Amino acid sequence: MLLPAHLSDLLRRTLLVACAAVFTGPTAVAAELQRCSAAHFADNMRAPLVAASDDWFDVHAVEPGVFALVESRQQQEVISWLVVGTTRALLFDTGMGMRPLRPVVARLTTLPVTVLNSHTHLDHVGGNAEFSDVRAMPTAFTRANMRGKTHAQVADEAAPAALCGNTAVGFDTAAYHIRPWTSAGNLRPGDTFDLGGRTLEVIAAPGHTADAIALHDRAAGLLWTGDTFYAGPIWLFMPETDLDAYLATITKLAALAPSLRRVLPAHNTVSAAPSMLASVRDAMRAIRAGALAGTTPAPGQRLYSFDGFSVLVAQATVTAWQAGRARP
């Protein structure tokens, strides 16, 4: 198959990086650390692991120049994304901050790296402090999260259950916290990042949080959705969640589906069919209409399950939403 010139060059660079990782990166993944979901790992193995992987990060080569850095031994199964062009690289999210991320990135590229966050929940900004060029949305929610989190605020994420029974995890679970971080510049919807041979566009995606964004590679037909879409449960029960804004965002992203080849989520699995965006849109419309019963996994929560994804909402919020009232 004949590839366009820019993709051919990216493929060449990716192969060179992967080959370099074979000789410079770790050569095996420690067997003693259990992955949280064998099913998700099996799905992710459709994209090969590269030797930049270690005993915490599974690094999958998903596309030429596109690497998924999956923290598969922690319950969030968060995915940070490194996109490598010919002149620079972009890191979309920095994970839990439990183990250093920068050395993994360094095994994959020597180019300058700019960090963007799909949003600023703790599981997406944990490694921000390791990088100097972080661009951030100028929202109050973002600024509050730039202060980091104390151990007391995040201790549950380092508990044995959250680590899927793993004990020798390579960091001090009793001292785990999110380091404060700073922004090198404001990020705005519509901003573009020319990486050399690949241009990424920032799309506003509020709903899950006020500062949520998606990334779009129009030429390659790729959409990084952050927490707007993943296998789930998609968390829409937090106080900062706005269900009206979320429905508007998923409707906007679903309209892009005909031009997409892949959706690249921020949790669980590294790739999904673009048609899932319309499925989520339709599900949210049905939830708003009160057409679905759902279940109650915990007091005050409502879970709606569908084919390939699920949605978790706050009972009081969804009741008000269905009645057309303001959020409680």
Secondary structure as GFF3:
##gff-version 3
##sequence-region A 1 328
A	DSSP	alpha_helix	5	24	.	.	.	ID=ss1
A	DSSP	alpha_helix	38	44	.	.	.	ID=ss2
A	DSSP	beta_strand	57	63	.	.	.	ID=ss3
A	DSSP	beta_strand	66	71	.	.	.	ID=ss4
A	DSSP	beta_strand	79	84	.	.	.	ID=ss5
A	DSSP	beta_strand	89	92	.	.	.	ID=ss6
A	DSSP	alpha_helix	102	108	.	.	.	ID=ss7
A	DSSP	beta_strand	113	116	.	.	.	ID=ss8
A	DSSP	alpha_helix	122	125	.	.	.	ID=ss9
A	DSSP	three_ten_helix	128	130	.	.	.	ID=ss10
A	DSSP	beta_strand	134	136	.	.	.	ID=ss11
A	DSSP	alpha_helix	140	145	.	.	.	ID=ss12
A	DSSP	alpha_helix	151	154	.	.	.	ID=ss13
A	DSSP	three_ten_helix	155	158	.	.	.	ID=ss14
A	DSSP	three_ten_helix	173	175	.	.	.	ID=ss15
A	DSSP	beta_strand	185	186	.	.	.	ID=ss16
A	DSSP	beta_strand	192	194	.	.	.	ID=ss17
A	DSSP	beta_strand	199	204	.	.	.	ID=ss18
A	DSSP	beta_strand	213	217	.	.	.	ID=ss19
A	DSSP	beta_strand	222	226	.	.	.	ID=ss20
A	DSSP	beta_strand	234	236	.	.	.	ID=ss21
A	DSSP	alpha_helix	243	254	.	.	.	ID=ss22
A	DSSP	three_ten_helix	257	259	.	.	.	ID=ss23
A	DSSP	beta_strand	262	265	.	.	.	ID=ss24
A	DSSP	alpha_helix	275	288	.	.	.	ID=ss25
A	DSSP	beta_strand	301	306	.	.	.	ID=ss26
A	DSSP	beta_strand	309	314	.	.	.	ID=ss27
A	DSSP	alpha_helix	315	323	.	.	.	ID=ss28
###
